């Protein structure tokens, strides 16, 4: 590639994450789950890296390590200039502002007892950004940015549909003008019509504000149309990583080929299921 | 039993409503549906379209505050609306079975997989304890569970999602029912497991000759399995027809919009996806409700 050489926004080096499943009588680990095994990755600012794998592949655990929500057992993670596993105090607060996470189920990540307006302004209050009037203005602007109405601010999460709640979660993530978003199955639960709208919004924000996305997903159809690069994980290991089209057109790994082949095609003429 | 050429299931003007504190919600609003013997029909739609409520209504599994009305709700010549709870219990399991999206909630967490399969055989076939257990192990083997002898003693939480769904299929197919209603049975599974479970479902369908009403939001799955497809929106049927016809030339703009919105894993992509930029259908708000999605 003849891309200009730039400092990557994310550099993951030899990351491992173990969970102790069981300890023996003396409190020593007797059974350990290797959720992530020796993964190295890098990504440029303003791009989207898709992390693809099936359940148990370690993609979510790796995403949590990168977002600073879990501490790797070994290895280093540099994100937006920060040494993520060693962050604490004021540096950690700064990091939490620049790196935001959107989860799959906005119903469990939004507080049901707080209005949508308050939920979006929470981060600004915690980080002591802007005065009260500016926060309100920003909150209203964000609601409109994600296609909702200003008067939605007074409502509660349960008064919205799943697609609207996911857009609220996005507005909340954007409130602190992050540089990097970890989106963990952020559109997986959405209906296909809404999915397109939310992805379009994310693409637009990337084009306008240079946001970088770590897009964790099992949906290969969406990944092919949304990611710049794709990393395939299985059993905690990184099997292959490369430009999106290369992964789809010339997968190197048998597992990647099997994964792509297993996606049901929306075309009855290409039916592969054997009917008796 | 009715004549084999007469349809297995006839539904006319099905209306399912739920009384909520904020008024009555019509989840299903005048649905007509006919299923032939051994036919595979996909009921497809977005959340809130009423597709799950339609399946639950046919099984007569809607409880108050929900209520089901229909001009005709006939299964194998029997009027399901007039059937007593005892008659329905006899029909469910033996004649018509349901497979749910989340087997973890549909299976009893406190009983072993083998026990739950054996139970239906004891209840409906009158098999003794030992014979029912032996048949349950056979069925587990049939649905592709390795080491069925050992796994029969496993509790649902000790099985993977794919295994649990295989156990559900074993229960549903244990008595070779004539109608299987499957509500998003593979939605929670990984794609490679989904492909295996779909294949299994249709191998068994071929053996038993059951008709299948398959409820899904995934057009990829529809293309893979359906003879006929029925598209629902806001409690109503917007389009139905032979699966090849509907995919090749959808008559309704809504169907076309839904099909266009499906990202094609085989199509090379540009940066801003064309399928996302295309005007996607706006969901209707305030109508339709589906508590099972």
Boltz contact constraints between the chains, C-beta under 6 A:
constraints:
  - contact:
      token1: [A, 54]
      token2: [B, 190]
      max_distance: 6.0
  - contact:
      token1: [A, 55]
      token2: [B, 190]
      max_distance: 6.0
  - contact:
      token1: [A, 191]
      token2: [B, 46]
      max_distance: 6.0
  - contact:
      token1: [A, 191]
      token2: [B, 47]
      max_distance: 6.0
  - contact:
      token1: [A, 192]
      token2: [B, 261]
      max_distance: 6.0
  - contact:
      token1: [A, 192]
      token2: [B, 262]
      max_distance: 6.0
  - contact:
      token1: [A, 193]
      token2: [B, 261]
      max_distance: 6.0
  - contact:
      token1: [A, 193]
      token2: [B, 280]
      max_distance: 6.0
  - contact:
      token1: [A, 193]
      token2: [B, 281]
      max_distance: 6.0
  - contact:
      token1: [A, 196]
      token2: [B, 261]
      max_distance: 6.0
  - contact:
      token1: [A, 196]
      token2: [B, 276]
      max_distance: 6.0
  - contact:
      token1: [A, 196]
      token2: [B, 280]
      max_distance: 6.0
  - contact:
      token1: [A, 199]
      token2: [B, 276]
      max_distance: 6.0
  - contact:
      token1: [A, 200]
      token2: [B, 276]
      max_distance: 6.0
  - contact:
      token1: [A, 203]
      token2: [B, 272]
      max_distance: 6.0
  - contact:
      token1: [A, 220]
      token2: [B, 265]
      max_distance: 6.0
  - contact:
      token1: [A, 221]
      token2: [B, 263]
      max_distance: 6.0
  - contact:
      token1: [A, 221]
      token2: [B, 265]
      max_distance: 6.0
  - contact:
      token1: [A, 222]
      token2: [B, 263]
      max_distance: 6.0
  - contact:
      token1: [A, 224]
      token2: [B, 265]
      max_distance: 6.0
  - contact:
      token1: [A, 224]
      token2: [B, 269]
      max_distance: 6.0
  - contact:
      token1: [A, 225]
      token2: [B, 263]
      max_distance: 6.0
  - contact:
      token1: [A, 225]
      token2: [B, 269]
      max_distance: 6.0
  - contact:
      token1: [A, 225]
      token2: [B, 273]
      max_distance: 6.0
  - contact:
      token1: [A, 262]
      token2: [B, 191]
      max_distance: 6.0
  - contact:
      token1: [A, 262]
      token2: [B, 192]
      max_distance: 6.0
  - contact:
      token1: [A, 262]
      token2: [B, 195]
      max_distance: 6.0
  - contact:
      token1: [A, 263]
      token2: [B, 191]
      max_distance: 6.0
  - contact:
      token1: [A, 263]
      token2: [B, 265]
      max_distance: 6.0
  - contact:
      token1: [A, 264]
      token2: [B, 220]
      max_distance: 6.0
  - contact:
      token1: [A, 264]
      token2: [B, 221]
      max_distance: 6.0
  - contact:
      token1: [A, 264]
      token2: [B, 224]
      max_distance: 6.0
  - contact:
      token1: [A, 265]
      token2: [B, 220]
      max_distance: 6.0
  - contact:
      token1: [A, 266]
      token2: [B, 219]
      max_distance: 6.0
  - contact:
      token1: [A, 266]
      token2: [B, 220]
      max_distance: 6.0
  - contact:
      token1: [A, 266]
      token2: [B, 223]
      max_distance: 6.0
  - contact:
      token1: [A, 266]
      token2: [B, 262]
      max_distance: 6.0
  - contact:
      token1: [A, 267]
      token2: [B, 223]
      max_distance: 6.0
  - contact:
      token1: [A, 268]
      token2: [B, 223]
      max_distance: 6.0
  - contact:
      token1: [A, 268]
      token2: [B, 243]
      max_distance: 6.0
  - contact:
      token1: [A, 268]
      token2: [B, 244]
      max_distance: 6.0
  - contact:
      token1: [A, 268]
      token2: [B, 247]
      max_distance: 6.0
  - contact:
      token1: [A, 271]
      token2: [B, 224]
      max_distance: 6.0
  - contact:
      token1: [A, 273]
      token2: [B, 198]
      max_distance: 6.0
  - contact:
      token1: [A, 273]
      token2: [B, 199]
      max_distance: 6.0
  - contact:
      token1: [A, 273]
      token2: [B, 224]
      max_distance: 6.0
  - contact:
      token1: [A, 275]
      token2: [B, 202]
      max_distance: 6.0
  - contact:
      token1: [A, 276]
      token2: [B, 206]
      max_distance: 6.0
